[in-house]
């Protein structure tokens, strides 16, 4: 029975973290078209990183780490500082959701 109760505690803890993130303004509650919806909770740390990095690549980010360069290259990059990328509100929401899931999974 311990395994089931541990899972319940983990789910409650994840929900509490997500609720705090919304209250603190780290994540906004937005409607996402079903075709665009992602199940970030089911993704591995590598998949979450790839999702986040692909948004940054699309916006012209120049990767400096070997992992980013190997996965995406730097052809056509224009922006060195990720804080200056021209994120849309949807991009910001997705990045926040991905980052929240990376933190909950203790990625990196």
C-alpha positions as CSV (number, residue, x, y, z in Angstrom):
1,X,0.0,0.0,0.0
2,X,3.0,2.3,0.5
3,X,3.5,2.6,-3.3
4,X,0.0,3.9,-3.9
5,X,0.1,6.3,-1.0
6,X,3.5,7.6,-2.2
7,X,2.0,8.2,-5.7
8,X,-0.9,10.1,-4.1
9,X,1.5,12.3,-2.1
10,X,3.5,12.9,-5.3
11,X,0.4,13.9,-7.3
12,X,-0.7,16.2,-4.5
13,X,2.7,17.8,-4.3
14,X,2.9,18.4,-8.1
15,X,-0.6,19.9,-8.0
16,X,0.4,22.2,-5.1
17,X,3.6,23.3,-7.0
18,X,1.5,24.0,-10.1
19,X,-1.1,26.0,-8.1
20,X,1.7,28.1,-6.5
21,X,3.2,28.7,-9.9
22,X,-0.1,30.0,-11.2
23,X,-0.6,32.2,-8.1
24,X,2.9,33.6,-8.3
25,X,2.4,34.4,-12.0
26,X,5.0,32.0,-13.2
27,X,2.4,30.3,-15.4
28,X,-0.7,31.8,-16.9
29,X,-3.8,29.8,-17.3
30,X,-4.5,29.8,-21.1
31,X,-6.6,27.9,-23.5
32,X,-4.6,25.8,-25.9
33,X,-6.0,24.3,-29.0
34,X,-6.2,20.5,-28.6
35,X,-3.9,20.0,-31.6
36,X,-1.3,22.2,-29.9
37,X,-1.7,20.7,-26.4
38,X,1.3,18.9,-25.0
39,X,1.5,16.4,-22.1
40,X,4.6,17.8,-20.5
41,X,4.1,15.6,-17.4
42,X,4.6,12.5,-19.5
43,X,7.8,13.7,-21.1
44,X,11.3,12.8,-20.1
45,X,13.9,15.5,-19.1
46,X,15.4,15.2,-22.6
47,X,12.1,15.6,-24.3
48,X,11.3,18.7,-22.2
49,X,14.7,20.2,-23.0
50,X,14.1,19.6,-26.7
51,X,10.7,21.2,-26.6
52,X,12.0,24.3,-24.8
53,X,15.1,24.5,-27.1
54,X,13.1,24.1,-30.2
55,X,11.0,27.2,-29.3
56,X,14.2,29.2,-28.7
57,X,15.7,27.9,-32.0
58,X,12.6,29.0,-33.9
59,X,13.0,32.5,-32.5
60,X,16.7,32.7,-33.6
61,X,18.6,31.8,-30.5
62,X,22.3,31.1,-30.9
63,X,23.2,28.1,-28.8
64,X,26.6,28.2,-26.9
65,X,26.5,24.7,-25.3
66,X,27.6,21.6,-27.1
67,X,24.2,19.9,-26.6
68,X,22.2,22.8,-28.2
69,X,24.6,23.1,-31.1
70,X,24.7,19.4,-31.7
71,X,20.9,19.2,-31.7
72,X,20.0,22.4,-33.6
73,X,23.1,24.0,-34.9
74,X,23.5,27.8,-35.2
75,X,22.7,28.4,-38.8
76,X,20.5,31.5,-39.1
77,X,20.8,32.4,-35.4
78,X,20.5,36.1,-34.5
79,X,20.0,36.3,-30.7
80,X,22.7,35.6,-28.1
81,X,20.6,36.4,-24.9
82,X,17.6,34.1,-24.4
83,X,15.9,36.9,-22.3
84,X,15.7,39.1,-25.4
85,X,14.0,36.6,-27.7
86,X,10.7,37.8,-29.1
87,X,8.5,35.3,-27.3
88,X,4.7,35.3,-28.0
89,X,2.4,34.9,-25.1
90,X,1.9,31.3,-26.2
91,X,5.7,30.7,-26.3
92,X,6.0,32.2,-22.7
93,X,3.2,29.9,-21.5
94,X,4.8,26.8,-23.1
95,X,8.3,27.7,-21.7
96,X,6.8,28.2,-18.2
97,X,4.9,24.9,-18.4
98,X,8.0,23.1,-19.6
99,X,10.3,24.7,-17.0
100,X,7.8,23.9,-14.2
101,X,7.8,20.2,-15.3
102,X,11.6,20.2,-15.5
103,X,11.8,21.5,-12.0
104,X,9.2,19.0,-10.7
105,X,11.2,16.2,-12.3
106,X,14.5,17.6,-11.0
107,X,15.9,17.8,-14.6
108,X,19.5,18.9,-15.4
